[in-house]
Amino acid sequence: MPLPKRITLEGLIYHLINRGNNRQLVFKDSADYESYLHIIKKFKERYSFKLYAYCLMSNHIHLILEPTMPDTLSKIMQSITLSYNRFYQKKYNFSGHLWQGRFRSMIIQTDEYLLECLRYVELNPVRAGIVEAPGDYSFSSFNFHAYGQDRGDILDKDPCYLSLGDTDKDRQSAYRKFFSIPQEENLLQRIRKTIESGFVLGKEEFSNELQYKIKLIKPRLRGRPKVKTNFI
């Protein structure tokens, strides 16, 4: 039976994760990373979504993304994934499953959690021991936020980031200070738990409201209808 359609609502920001199948490498050299970013740019122009942060690790990816057109989240990720698959298969003469099933998606409550989620995503290379500081890693959005690196071709400034100051220089300084403060362990655990379980990173009221809305619009599963029987 086909998997049920992924339900998305307008005006929400999503933390998206896709992992290599069996933790295999999905990026083997710098050209692979750049090709993935180029593919993001291509489909950003098609679907007009907003990309607020990213971190491309060797065997998985993180994106923080806001769709601006209804019911396009799955189309966006499928388009990016399939396009990169074709690139990877041609370059490495690869066949088989590159990614581990469906991508994961978590909704972020923007007011209190978006900046924390950006920090979690952009600190991935530091936690993995690849670099000592997030600015030393080339394939994340940290330097865009902290130093104004020119990635305006694919990145957007989210409302929480814009609220950090009146000018880009002020925002960049505030962002660097924000990263100098260690992320609280209980918050890290909440983010990790949300990644594994899915759905919402936010307050309980926010989560309950979304669950109520999603129940109201829950689509009927595809496939053959169940056959009624008269067996007792």
C-alpha positions as CSV (number, residue, x, y, z in Angstrom):
1,M,0.0,0.0,0.0
2,P,1.4,3.5,-0.8
3,L,2.5,5.6,2.1
4,P,0.0,8.2,3.2
5,K,0.4,11.7,1.9
6,R,2.5,14.0,4.1
7,I,0.3,16.7,5.6
8,T,1.6,20.3,5.5
9,L,0.1,23.5,6.6
10,E,0.7,27.0,5.3
11,G,2.8,29.5,7.2
12,L,4.9,27.0,9.0
13,I,8.7,26.5,9.1
14,Y,10.1,23.0,8.9
15,H,13.4,21.3,10.0
16,L,14.1,18.7,7.4
17,I,16.5,15.9,7.6
18,N,17.6,13.3,5.0
19,R,20.1,10.6,5.8
20,G,22.2,8.4,3.5
21,N,21.1,4.8,3.3
22,N,22.9,2.7,6.0
23,R,24.8,5.9,6.8
24,Q,26.6,5.8,3.5
25,L,28.3,8.9,2.2
26,V,26.1,11.1,0.0
27,F,28.9,13.8,-0.5
28,K,32.4,12.6,-1.3
29,D,34.1,15.8,-2.4
30,S,33.5,19.6,-2.4
31,A,31.9,19.4,-5.9
32,D,29.2,17.1,-4.5
33,Y,28.2,19.7,-1.8
34,E,28.2,22.5,-4.3
35,S,26.1,20.5,-6.8
36,Y,23.5,19.9,-4.0
37,L,23.4,23.6,-3.3
38,H,23.0,24.4,-7.0
39,I,20.1,21.9,-7.1
40,I,18.5,23.7,-4.1
41,K,18.8,27.0,-6.0
42,K,17.1,25.5,-9.1
43,F,14.1,24.2,-7.2
44,K,13.9,27.3,-5.0
45,E,13.3,29.3,-8.2
46,R,10.6,26.8,-9.2
47,Y,8.7,26.5,-5.9
48,S,9.5,29.9,-4.3
49,F,10.2,28.4,-0.9
50,K,12.3,30.2,1.7
51,L,15.5,28.6,3.0
52,Y,16.6,29.9,6.4
53,A,19.5,27.5,7.2
54,Y,21.2,24.4,6.0
55,C,24.1,22.1,7.0
56,L,25.3,19.5,4.6
57,M,27.2,16.7,6.4
58,S,28.9,13.8,4.6
59,N,26.1,11.4,5.2
60,H,23.1,13.5,5.9
61,I,21.6,16.9,5.4
62,H,19.7,19.5,7.5
63,L,17.4,22.2,6.0
64,I,15.3,24.8,7.7
65,L,12.7,25.7,5.1
66,E,9.4,27.5,4.8
67,P,7.1,26.6,1.8
68,T,5.2,29.6,0.4
69,M,2.9,27.6,-1.8
70,P,0.4,25.1,-0.4
71,D,1.1,21.4,-0.5
72,T,4.6,21.7,-1.9
73,L,6.9,20.4,0.9
74,S,7.0,16.9,-0.4
75,K,7.4,18.1,-4.0
76,I,10.3,20.3,-3.0
77,M,12.2,17.5,-1.2
78,Q,11.4,14.9,-3.9
79,S,12.6,17.2,-6.6
80,I,15.9,18.0,-4.8
81,T,16.4,14.4,-3.8
82,L,15.7,12.9,-7.3
83,S,17.8,15.5,-9.1
84,Y,20.8,14.9,-6.8
85,N,20.3,11.1,-7.1
86,R,20.7,11.4,-10.9
87,F,23.8,13.5,-10.5
88,Y,25.3,11.1,-8.0
89,Q,24.5,8.0,-10.0
90,K,26.0,9.4,-13.2
91,K,29.2,10.7,-11.4
92,Y,29.9,7.5,-9.4
93,N,28.2,4.9,-11.6
94,F,26.0,4.2,-8.6
95,S,22.9,2.1,-8.4
96,G,20.7,1.4,-5.5
97,H,19.2,3.5,-2.7
98,L,21.2,6.6,-1.9
99,W,18.9,8.0,0.8
100,Q,17.3,6.2,3.8
101,G,13.6,6.2,3.0
102,R,11.5,9.3,3.4
103,F,12.9,12.5,4.7
104,R,12.1,13.6,8.3
105,S,10.2,16.8,8.9
106,M,9.6,18.7,12.1
107,I,7.6,21.9,12.6
108,I,9.3,24.7,14.5
109,Q,7.5,27.2,16.6
110,T,9.2,30.3,15.4
111,D,8.9,32.7,18.4
112,E,11.2,30.8,20.8
113,Y,12.6,27.9,19.0
114,L,13.7,28.9,15.5
115,L,17.0,30.5,16.5
116,E,17.7,27.5,18.7
117,C,17.1,25.2,15.8
118,L,19.4,27.2,13.6
119,R,22.1,26.9,16.2
120,Y,21.5,23.2,16.5
121,V,21.8,22.7,12.7
122,E,24.8,24.9,12.2
123,L,26.7,23.4,15.2
124,N,26.5,19.9,13.7
125,P,30.1,19.9,12.4
126,V,31.4,21.1,15.8
127,R,29.5,18.3,17.7
128,A,30.8,15.8,15.1
129,G,34.4,16.9,15.8
130,I,35.0,17.9,12.2
131,V,35.8,21.6,13.1
132,E,36.5,23.5,16.3
133,A,34.2,26.5,15.3
134,P,31.1,26.6,13.1
135,G,32.7,29.3,10.9
136,D,35.4,26.8,9.9
137,Y,32.9,24.6,8.1
138,S,32.2,25.5,4.5
139,F,28.9,23.8,3.9
140,S,26.5,25.3,6.3
141,S,24.7,28.7,6.6
142,F,26.6,29.9,9.7
143,N,28.9,32.3,7.8
144,F,25.9,33.8,6.1
145,H,24.3,34.6,9.4
146,A,27.4,35.4,11.4
147,Y,29.6,37.2,8.8
148,G,27.4,38.2,5.9
149,Q,28.8,35.6,3.5
150,D,27.1,36.0,0.2
151,R,24.6,33.2,-0.1
152,G,21.6,35.3,-1.0
153,D,21.1,33.1,-4.1
154,I,19.7,30.4,-1.9
155,L,19.3,31.7,1.7
156,D,16.7,34.0,3.2
157,K,16.7,35.9,6.5
158,D,14.0,34.6,8.8
159,P,12.0,37.0,11.1
160,C,13.8,35.9,14.3
161,Y,17.2,36.6,12.8
162,L,16.0,40.0,11.5
163,S,14.8,40.8,15.0
164,L,18.4,40.6,16.3
165,G,19.3,44.1,15.2
166,D,18.5,47.0,13.0
167,T,21.4,46.5,10.5
168,D,23.1,43.4,9.1
169,K,26.2,44.3,11.1
170,D,24.2,44.4,14.3
171,R,22.5,41.1,13.5
172,Q,25.8,39.3,12.7
173,S,27.4,40.5,15.9
174,A,24.3,39.4,17.9
175,Y,24.3,36.0,16.1
176,R,28.0,35.4,17.0
177,K,27.3,36.2,20.6
178,F,24.3,33.9,20.6
179,F,26.6,31.1,19.4
180,S,29.2,31.8,22.1
181,I,26.6,30.7,24.7
182,P,26.5,26.9,25.1
183,Q,23.1,25.4,24.1
184,E,21.3,24.0,27.1
185,E,21.5,20.2,27.4
186,N,17.7,19.8,28.1
187,L,17.0,21.8,24.9
188,L,19.4,19.7,22.9
189,Q,17.6,16.6,24.1
190,R,14.2,18.1,23.1
191,I,15.5,18.8,19.6
192,R,16.9,15.3,19.3
193,K,13.7,13.7,20.6
194,T,11.7,15.8,18.1
195,I,14.0,14.6,15.3
196,E,13.4,11.0,16.2
197,S,9.7,11.2,16.9
198,G,8.8,14.0,14.4
199,F,6.1,16.6,14.4
200,V,6.6,19.8,16.6
201,L,9.4,21.6,18.4
202,G,7.4,24.1,20.4
203,K,5.1,24.7,23.4
204,E,2.4,22.2,24.3
205,E,-0.4,24.6,23.3
206,F,1.2,25.2,19.9
207,S,1.6,21.4,19.4
208,N,-2.0,20.7,20.4
209,E,-3.4,23.3,18.1
210,L,-1.5,21.9,15.1
211,Q,-2.6,18.4,15.9
212,Y,-6.2,19.6,16.0
213,K,-5.8,21.3,12.6
214,I,-4.1,18.3,11.0
215,K,-6.9,15.9,12.2
216,L,-9.4,18.2,10.5
217,I,-7.6,18.0,7.2
218,K,-6.3,14.4,7.4
219,P,-6.6,12.8,4.0
220,R,-8.1,9.4,3.3
221,L,-5.4,6.8,2.7
222,R,-5.0,5.6,-0.8
223,G,-5.4,2.0,-1.9
224,R,-8.1,-0.5,-2.3
225,P,-11.0,-0.1,0.1
226,K,-11.4,-2.8,2.7
227,V,-13.8,-5.6,1.7
228,K,-16.7,-6.0,4.0
229,T,-17.5,-9.6,5.1
230,N,-20.4,-11.2,6.7
231,F,-18.4,-13.6,8.8
232,I,-19.3,-13.9,12.4
